[in-house]
Amino acid sequence: MTRQYRAVSLISGGLDSMLATKAVLEQGVQVEGINFYTGFCVEGHTHAIRKQDKAKPKRNNSLWVAEQLGIKLHIVDIVDEYKDVVLNPKHGYGANMNPCLDCKIFMVKKAHEWIRKHAFDFIITGEVVGQRPMSQRSATMPIVARESGAEDLLLRPLSAHNLPPSLPEREGWVDRERLFGFSGRSRKPQMALAAQWGIEEYAQPAGGCCFLTDANYTHKLKDLWAHRPSRDYELDDIMLLKIGRHLRPRPHFKMIVSREEGETNFLEGYKNQFTWIKTASHSGPLTILDGDGITDDDIELAAQISAKYSKGKSEPAVVCKAARPGETFREISVAPLAGEIPASWLL
């Protein structure tokens, strides 16, 4: 009997990886999914906290895609390993702080290591020629295959007809004629294929899933690095950059001010690590202060700013609770900050 070949598919949670995986499943190949967790993914975190995103399903799209396809999904934490990709991308950044080509090379490299360890035969991605300006161009797709070490064990089912045959195609592990020749930025062919296969629900097909492509997020990341000479970061830093209003009223500290109940609840978990302020006499935000050498004068200024974001912003005084890490809170009465918050403070 001919043995069943085994592939691992990079599952982002989007439509392309879903279709690429199904295209190979349809040919009787055993496929398992893999999702690499960098900490920078948009879905499954911010919209799970904020009310403004309440219409979006509160789910991990990668897990959901694996469930729809009926395959096993391996979620691999690469937060620490991924730092060098973010900090020192060989091929540079995109429009913001997105190291897209280095990221794709790294992910395929990790998948290649995984298939060697688990005795799988090849790798599947949902890449489409011409879809992404950095990582998915005809000139860069061979670079991904070469520099990742995957070489021709990398199969791109959605664009296979536009690329040289991979080893799985040449050896007949998959039928090249049953793969596709999609190219360009339009998602209409993918959506038509989804409809043909009876796939009615999927994540927004044109939406990226990485905060590093977001100008607002990367502005805050650059500020973090500007005030942290080592340019190092931890997972908490990544998470906190996604939450609240960020202000830097003085060079040695910044404020993270919650905008709604979900963010307030999330920041509650950081009160033991940071100096914090919470409006007490009026409904308002929870604020944490990130920095070194924070003085009582800094805390008073931060309380005035917090009060300006509270229901007592028009009152002569607002009472706030404030505490440093490990201390019992104290109450201070402040006047909400007068006038407009300087634009230079806003991140």
C-alpha positions as CSV (number, residue, x, y, z in Angstrom):
1,M,0.0,0.0,0.0
2,T,1.1,3.6,-0.7
3,R,1.8,5.3,2.6
4,Q,-0.1,8.4,3.6
5,Y,2.1,11.4,3.5
6,R,2.1,13.9,6.3
7,A,2.3,17.7,6.2
8,V,2.3,20.5,8.7
9,S,0.5,23.7,7.7
10,L,1.2,27.2,9.1
11,I,-2.2,28.3,10.4
12,S,-2.6,32.0,10.9
13,G,-6.3,32.0,11.4
14,G,-7.0,33.7,8.1
15,L,-8.7,32.5,4.9
16,D,-5.6,31.8,2.9
17,S,-4.0,29.3,5.3
18,M,-7.5,27.7,5.7
19,L,-7.9,27.2,2.0
20,A,-4.2,26.0,1.5
21,T,-4.7,23.4,4.2
22,K,-8.0,22.2,2.8
23,A,-6.5,21.9,-0.7
24,V,-4.0,19.4,0.6
25,L,-6.5,17.6,2.9
26,E,-8.7,17.1,-0.2
27,Q,-5.9,15.0,-1.7
28,G,-5.8,12.5,1.3
29,V,-2.7,13.9,2.9
30,Q,-2.6,13.8,6.7
31,V,-2.2,17.5,7.8
32,E,-1.7,19.0,11.2
33,G,-1.6,22.7,11.9
34,I,1.0,24.8,13.6
35,N,0.7,28.3,15.0
36,F,3.7,30.3,16.3
37,Y,2.8,32.6,19.1
38,T,4.9,35.8,19.0
39,G,2.8,38.0,21.3
40,F,2.2,40.5,18.5
41,C,-1.0,39.0,17.1
42,V,-4.1,41.3,17.0
43,E,-6.9,38.8,17.3
44,G,-7.8,36.9,20.4
45,H,-6.7,39.7,22.8
46,T,-7.6,43.3,22.3
47,H,-11.1,42.7,20.9
48,A,-11.7,40.2,23.7
49,I,-11.3,43.1,26.2
50,R,-12.8,46.1,24.5
51,K,-16.6,46.7,24.2
52,Q,-16.1,48.4,20.8
53,D,-15.2,45.1,19.4
54,K,-18.1,43.2,20.9
55,A,-19.5,42.2,17.5
56,K,-16.3,40.2,16.7
57,P,-16.3,36.5,17.8
58,K,-14.2,36.1,21.0
59,R,-12.0,33.3,19.8
60,N,-8.6,32.3,18.7
61,N,-9.0,32.1,15.0
62,S,-6.2,29.6,14.5
63,L,-7.9,27.2,16.9
64,W,-11.2,27.9,15.2
65,V,-9.8,27.2,11.7
66,A,-8.3,23.9,12.9
67,E,-11.6,22.9,14.4
68,Q,-13.4,23.7,11.1
69,L,-10.9,21.6,9.2
70,G,-10.9,18.8,11.7
71,I,-7.2,18.9,12.2
72,K,-4.9,19.0,15.2
73,L,-3.2,22.3,16.0
74,H,0.1,22.8,17.7
75,I,0.6,26.2,19.3
76,V,4.3,27.0,19.8
77,D,5.5,29.9,22.0
78,I,8.4,31.7,20.3
79,V,8.2,35.0,22.1
80,D,11.8,34.9,23.3
81,E,13.2,33.4,20.1
82,Y,11.3,36.0,18.0
83,K,13.0,39.0,19.7
84,D,16.0,38.9,17.3
85,V,13.6,38.9,14.3
86,V,11.9,42.1,15.6
87,L,15.1,43.8,16.8
88,N,17.5,42.9,14.0
89,P,15.7,41.9,10.8
90,K,18.3,41.0,8.1
91,H,15.9,42.1,5.3
92,G,14.6,45.2,7.2
93,Y,11.2,46.6,8.1
94,G,8.1,47.3,6.1
95,A,6.1,50.5,6.4
96,N,6.2,50.3,10.2
97,M,8.1,47.9,12.4
98,N,7.0,44.8,10.6
99,P,9.9,42.5,9.6
100,C,7.6,40.6,7.3
101,L,10.2,38.8,5.2
102,D,12.4,37.8,8.1
103,C,9.3,36.8,10.0
104,K,8.2,34.4,7.2
105,I,11.7,32.9,6.9
106,F,11.8,32.4,10.7
107,M,8.3,30.7,10.8
108,V,9.1,28.4,7.9
109,K,12.5,27.6,9.5
110,K,10.7,26.6,12.8
111,A,8.2,24.5,10.8
112,H,11.1,22.8,9.0
113,E,12.7,22.0,12.4
114,W,9.3,20.7,13.5
115,I,8.8,18.3,10.6
116,R,12.3,16.9,11.0
117,K,11.7,16.3,14.7
118,H,8.2,14.7,14.2
119,A,8.9,12.8,10.9
120,F,6.5,14.8,8.7
121,D,7.2,15.1,5.0
122,F,6.6,18.7,4.0
123,I,5.3,22.2,4.9
124,I,2.2,24.1,3.7
125,T,1.7,27.8,3.7
126,G,-1.1,30.0,2.5
127,E,1.2,32.4,0.6
128,V,0.1,33.9,-2.6
129,V,2.5,35.5,-5.1
130,G,2.1,39.3,-5.2
131,Q,-0.2,39.5,-2.2
132,R,2.2,41.1,0.3
133,P,4.7,43.8,-0.7
134,M,7.6,42.4,1.4
135,S,7.3,38.6,1.9
136,Q,5.0,37.5,-0.9
137,R,6.6,38.6,-4.2
138,S,8.0,36.5,-6.9
139,A,11.5,37.7,-6.0
140,T,11.2,37.0,-2.3
141,M,9.3,33.7,-2.1
142,P,12.5,31.8,-3.2
143,I,14.4,33.6,-0.5
144,V,11.9,32.3,2.1
145,A,12.4,28.7,0.9
146,R,16.2,29.0,0.7
147,E,17.0,30.9,3.9
148,S,14.5,28.9,6.0
149,G,16.3,25.6,5.0
150,A,12.9,24.2,3.8
151,E,13.9,24.5,0.2
152,D,11.5,22.5,-2.0
153,L,9.7,20.9,1.0
154,L,7.7,24.1,1.1
155,L,4.4,23.8,-0.8
156,R,2.2,26.9,-1.5
157,P,-1.0,25.3,-2.8
158,L,-2.8,28.6,-3.6
159,S,0.1,29.8,-5.9
160,A,1.6,26.5,-7.0
161,H,1.0,27.0,-10.7
162,N,3.0,30.2,-10.6
163,L,6.0,28.6,-8.9
164,P,8.5,25.8,-9.8
165,P,7.1,22.4,-8.7
166,S,8.0,21.6,-5.1
167,L,9.2,18.1,-4.1
168,P,5.7,17.0,-3.0
169,E,4.5,17.8,-6.5
170,R,7.3,16.3,-8.4
171,E,7.1,13.1,-6.4
172,G,3.4,12.8,-6.7
173,W,2.6,13.2,-3.0
174,V,0.1,15.8,-4.1
175,D,-1.4,16.3,-7.6
176,R,-0.2,19.6,-8.9
177,E,-3.2,19.9,-11.3
178,R,-5.5,20.1,-8.3
179,L,-3.6,23.0,-6.8
180,F,-4.1,26.7,-7.8
181,G,-2.5,29.7,-9.6
182,F,-3.7,32.6,-7.5
183,S,-1.7,35.9,-7.6
184,G,-2.1,39.5,-6.7
185,R,-3.8,41.4,-3.9
186,S,-7.4,40.6,-4.8
187,R,-9.0,38.1,-2.5
188,K,-11.9,37.4,-4.9
189,P,-10.5,34.0,-6.1
190,Q,-10.0,32.8,-2.5
191,M,-13.5,33.9,-1.6
192,A,-14.9,32.1,-4.6
193,L,-13.0,29.0,-3.7
194,A,-14.3,29.2,-0.2
195,A,-17.9,29.4,-1.5
196,Q,-17.2,26.4,-3.8
197,W,-16.1,24.4,-0.8
198,G,-19.1,25.5,1.3
199,I,-16.9,27.6,3.7
200,E,-19.2,30.5,4.7
201,E,-17.5,31.9,7.8
202,Y,-13.8,33.0,8.0
203,A,-11.7,35.8,9.5
204,Q,-11.6,39.0,7.5
205,P,-9.6,37.9,4.5
206,A,-7.8,41.2,3.9
207,G,-6.9,41.8,7.5
208,G,-3.4,41.4,8.8
209,C,-3.0,39.8,12.2
210,C,0.2,41.5,13.4
211,F,0.4,44.6,15.5
212,L,3.8,45.4,14.1
213,T,2.0,46.5,10.9
214,D,0.0,49.0,12.8
215,A,1.3,52.6,12.8
216,N,-0.1,53.5,16.2
217,Y,1.2,50.4,17.9
218,T,4.7,50.8,16.4
219,H,4.9,54.4,17.4
220,K,4.4,53.3,21.0
221,L,6.9,50.5,20.5
222,K,9.5,53.0,19.2
223,D,8.9,55.2,22.3
224,L,9.4,52.1,24.5
225,W,12.8,51.4,22.9
226,A,13.8,55.1,22.9
227,H,13.5,55.1,26.7
228,R,15.0,51.6,27.1
229,P,18.5,51.6,25.6
230,S,18.8,47.8,25.5
231,R,15.7,47.7,23.2
232,D,14.7,44.6,25.0
233,Y,11.1,43.7,25.8
234,E,9.1,41.1,27.7
235,L,5.7,39.6,26.9
236,D,4.1,42.1,29.4
237,D,5.5,45.0,27.4
238,I,3.9,43.7,24.2
239,M,0.6,43.2,25.9
240,L,0.5,46.6,27.6
241,L,1.3,48.4,24.4
242,K,-2.1,47.1,23.1
243,I,-4.0,48.5,26.1
244,G,-5.3,52.0,26.9
245,R,-4.2,55.5,26.2
246,H,-0.4,56.0,26.4
247,L,1.1,59.3,27.5
248,R,4.6,60.4,28.4
249,P,4.3,63.6,30.4
250,R,7.9,63.4,31.5
251,P,10.9,61.6,30.0
252,H,11.4,59.1,32.8
253,F,7.9,57.7,32.9
254,K,4.8,57.0,30.8
255,M,1.2,56.5,31.8
256,I,-1.2,53.8,30.5
257,V,-4.7,55.0,31.1
258,S,-7.6,52.5,30.8
259,R,-10.4,53.6,28.4
260,E,-13.2,51.3,29.5
261,E,-14.2,48.6,32.0
262,G,-12.4,45.7,30.2
263,E,-9.1,47.6,30.1
264,T,-9.5,48.6,33.8
265,N,-10.0,44.9,34.7
266,F,-7.0,43.9,32.6
267,L,-4.7,46.5,34.2
268,E,-5.8,45.4,37.7
269,G,-3.5,42.5,37.2
270,Y,-0.5,44.9,37.0
271,K,-1.0,46.8,40.2
272,N,1.6,44.8,42.1
273,Q,4.2,45.6,39.4
274,F,3.7,49.3,38.8
275,T,2.8,52.5,40.6
276,W,-0.9,52.9,40.0
277,I,-3.7,55.6,40.3
278,K,-7.4,55.1,40.4
279,T,-10.0,57.8,40.6
280,A,-12.1,57.3,43.7
281,S,-14.6,60.1,44.1
282,H,-15.7,59.9,40.5
283,S,-16.0,57.1,37.9
284,G,-12.8,57.0,35.9
285,P,-9.8,55.1,34.7
286,L,-7.1,53.0,36.3
287,T,-3.7,54.3,35.4
288,I,-0.3,52.6,35.7
289,L,3.0,54.4,35.6
290,D,5.9,52.7,33.8
291,G,9.3,54.1,34.6
292,D,12.1,54.5,37.1
293,G,12.5,57.1,39.8
294,I,8.9,58.1,40.0
295,T,8.4,60.9,42.6
296,D,5.4,62.1,44.5
297,D,5.3,65.1,42.2
298,D,5.1,62.7,39.2
299,I,2.3,60.8,40.9
300,E,0.4,64.1,41.5
301,L,0.8,65.1,37.8
302,A,-0.4,61.7,36.7
303,A,-3.4,61.9,39.0
304,Q,-4.3,65.3,37.5
305,I,-4.2,63.7,34.1
306,S,-6.2,60.7,35.2
307,A,-8.8,63.0,36.8
308,K,-9.1,64.8,33.4
309,Y,-10.2,61.5,31.9
310,S,-12.8,60.9,34.7
311,K,-16.4,61.9,35.2
312,G,-15.1,64.6,37.6
313,K,-13.1,66.3,34.8
314,S,-15.2,69.5,35.3
315,E,-15.1,69.5,39.1
316,P,-12.6,71.6,41.2
317,A,-11.2,68.4,42.8
318,V,-11.1,64.7,42.3
319,V,-10.0,62.2,44.9
320,C,-7.7,59.4,43.6
321,K,-6.2,56.3,45.2
322,A,-2.5,55.8,44.5
323,A,0.2,53.4,45.5
324,R,3.7,52.2,44.6
325,P,4.3,48.4,44.2
326,G,3.9,46.6,47.5
327,E,2.5,49.7,49.3
328,T,-0.9,50.3,50.8
329,F,-2.8,52.9,48.7
330,R,-3.2,56.5,49.9
331,E,-5.8,59.0,48.8
332,I,-4.8,62.3,47.2
333,S,-7.1,65.2,46.1
334,V,-6.1,66.9,42.8
335,A,-7.6,69.4,40.4
336,P,-8.1,67.8,37.0
337,L,-5.4,69.0,34.6
338,A,-6.4,72.4,33.1
339,G,-6.4,73.0,29.4
340,E,-5.6,70.5,26.6
341,I,-3.2,67.7,27.1
342,P,-0.1,68.6,25.1
343,A,0.1,66.7,21.9
344,S,3.7,65.9,22.6
345,W,2.6,63.8,25.6
346,L,0.4,61.5,23.5
347,L,1.8,58.3,22.1
